[in-house]
């Protein structure tokens, strides 16, 4: 497969426009259950275009985005330019370039499945202050709760050769929880949803790194199949993408 750090370089515009944000209740949850305060410094690892960083910045936190992909990092720097507490670094989960014991939280939104897990764990432990927290979060697309979502998942299985390898669903809960061992982590799930017309659905599809890009011989057949699925399942011109926003919080 393509290098994980370069996979999204040609998909930034669609990623910014069509990827789901995280429910605002996640920030409330962190304050209420884990005493997150505006004084906490957060390293957002694999920060991408800044979706999770923005949620945390809006709470008043200082957020250091660590992102190895230049195009995504530059998009975040542009989108978050109005937040004076945002800093951005070229780095990775395995080599953040941050000082020892320098952050109160390490977060990773929709990114953990790309990490070299043992090396990332050692790096997180290095940059965290004593008793610091780690939060891993995904917007986990539901695949079988509606006829549309079942058809969409089958579309990916049929028309994208890398879906089975690249999806974060390859990491099950036991594997994620083992990252925190010998400590435990708590999983909390929130509902999330996006409503798409066909152009939005197309953009959401093309924001995924495993879909054939324009110019690829499988690109147009994929879009033709997507059109058929949309027409079969739309209601008043829209379909719903349902997610379970899964939030794992624990210590190392």
N, C-alpha and C positions, 0 to 999 in steps of 0.2 A: 504494500500500500504506500501511498504518498507520505512523505515526512509529516508527522502530526503537527509540527510547528509551522508548516506552510500550507496546510490543507485549506484554509479559509481565505487565502490571499485574494482570490478572484470572486469572493462572495460577500465582501464586506457590506456593500450597499443593501443587499437583500437581508443580511443579518441584522443590520441596524433597524431596518424598516419593519421586518416581519417576525423576528424572534420574540417570544413572550417575555415580558418582564416578570418579576417576582411579586407576589401579593404583598401589599403594604403591611398586612398583619404579621409578616415575618419579622419586621423591625420591632413591632410591639412585643412580639414573643421574646425576642432577644433582651429587650429591656426588662420585661416582667419576670422572665424565668432565669436569666443569666446576668442580670444587673449591668447590662451594657450601658455605658455612659458616654457623654460627648468627649470625655477626656481619654477614652480608649483609642489607641492607634491600631489601625487594621491594615494588614497586608492582604490584598486581594490577588490571589495567585491564578494565573491564566485569566486575567481580567478582561481579555477580549475587547469588545467595543464599549465596555463600561456599564453593562446592565446591572450587575450586582453592586458595583462601586457606587453607582448613582443612588441606589436605595439607601446605602449606608451614609453617603455624603449628605443626603437630605435630612438625616438625623443629627447632623452637626459633627460627625466624626472626621478625623484625619484618615484618609485612605491612600495607601501606596499601591498603585496598580503595577503588577509584575506580569509582563506579556512578551513572549518571544517573537510574535508575528508582527512585523513592522506595520503592515497595512491596518491591522486591527488596533494596534496600539495608537497609531496616529488618528484613527477615527475616534477613539475614546478621548484622546487629548483635545480634539476639536469639540466633541459633544459636551465634555465636562469642563470646558474652559472657564465657565462662570463660577466654578466651585474653587475657592482659593485653598481649600484644604486637600485638594487632590494633587498627588505627585505620581509620575509615571516613569517606570524603569524598563529597560530592555533586560529581561532575565527570564528564568524558567523556574519550575517547581523544584528542580534539582539543584539549581544555582541561582538564588534570588538576587544576589549582590547586596543583600541587606546586612547590617551589623548583627552581631550576637545579641540575644536578649533585648531586642529593640521594639517589639510589637506586642500588644495585648491580645490580639486576635489574628488568626490566619483563616482566611475564607477562600473557598473555591466554588464558583458557580458554573455548572455545566462543563467542568474541566477535569475533574479528578480522573476520569477514565483515560485521559491521555498521558497521565504521569507515570514515570518509573517509580512505583510505589515505595519500595524500600529506601531509595535515595531521597524521594520527596519527604518521607517521614523524618528522616535524619535532618534534613534541611529545615523543616518546620520546627522541630524540637530545638534546633540551634537558634533560630531567630525569635522564638517565643520567649517572653518574660516568664519567670516562675509563676506557675498556676494560670498560665495563659490558656485560651480556648481555641479550638479548631471547629469551623463550621464547613461542612460539605453540603451543597444544595444542588438539586436538579429539578427542572420542570420535566417530569416524566410523562411523556405523551401516552395516554391510554390507547390501547390497541384493540380492545374487544367489547367496549361498553355500548357501542352503537353500530349499526350496519355501515355507516360511512367510515368510521375508524377502522373497522375490520377490513373494508375494501382498500383503504389507504395503506394499511400495513402490508396487505398482500401485494399492492402495487410496488412498494419498495422491495419486497422480496423477489418480485418477478423482474423488475426493470433496472435494479441497481446492483451491480456485482459486489460492492463493498459494504452494503448495509449490514449484513450479518456479522462482519468483522469490526466495523467502526462504531456501531451503536453502543451507547453507555449501558444498555441493558445487559451487556455481557458481564457486568460486575453485579453480583447478587448481594443481598443484604449481609450475609455472613462474611463475605470478603471485605465489604466496606467496614463492618464493625471490627474485623480483625486488625484493621489499620490502627485502631486506637488501643489495642491490647498492650499491656495488661489492664489498662483502664477500660471503662465502658463508655459507650456513647448512647445518646437518646435520639430516637427517630420520632419526628413529628411530621404529620402530613397535612397539607392545606390544599383546598381545591383552587383550580385556576382554569381559565377558559379564554379562548380567542374566537372571534367571529369573523369569517372570511368570505368575501365575494371571490369570484374566480381569480382575478388578478392577485388578490391577497394570498389565496391558496397556492397559486403558482410561485409567488415570491417566497412563501414559507418553505415550499418544497426545494427551491433552488438555493436556499440559504444553508442547506445541509451539505456537508462536505462529501458525502457519498453519492450524490446525484450527478449524472453526466452534465457537464457544462455546455453552453452553446458552442456549436461546432463539432461536438462529439456525435458519432453516427446514431447513438441511442437517445440523444437529447429530444428530438422531435417525437419519436414513438412514445417516450415517457410522457410528454405533454399531451399527446393525443389521448393516451389512456387516462391521464388525470382529468381531462375534459369530460370523458365519458363518466367517470366516477362522480364528478361534481354535478353533472346534469341529472344523474340518477338519484342523488341524495340531497340536493339543495332544497331549502325551504325558503320561499320569498327571496331567492337569490343569494342565500348564505348557507354555509356549513359551519359546524362548531368543532374546534380542536379542544378537547378536554385534557387536562393535565392533573396529575398528583404532584404538587410541589413538595418534594421530600427533603427535609432538613435534618441532618445529622450533626449533633453538637457533642463534643467531648474534649477530654484532655489527653495529652500524650505523656 
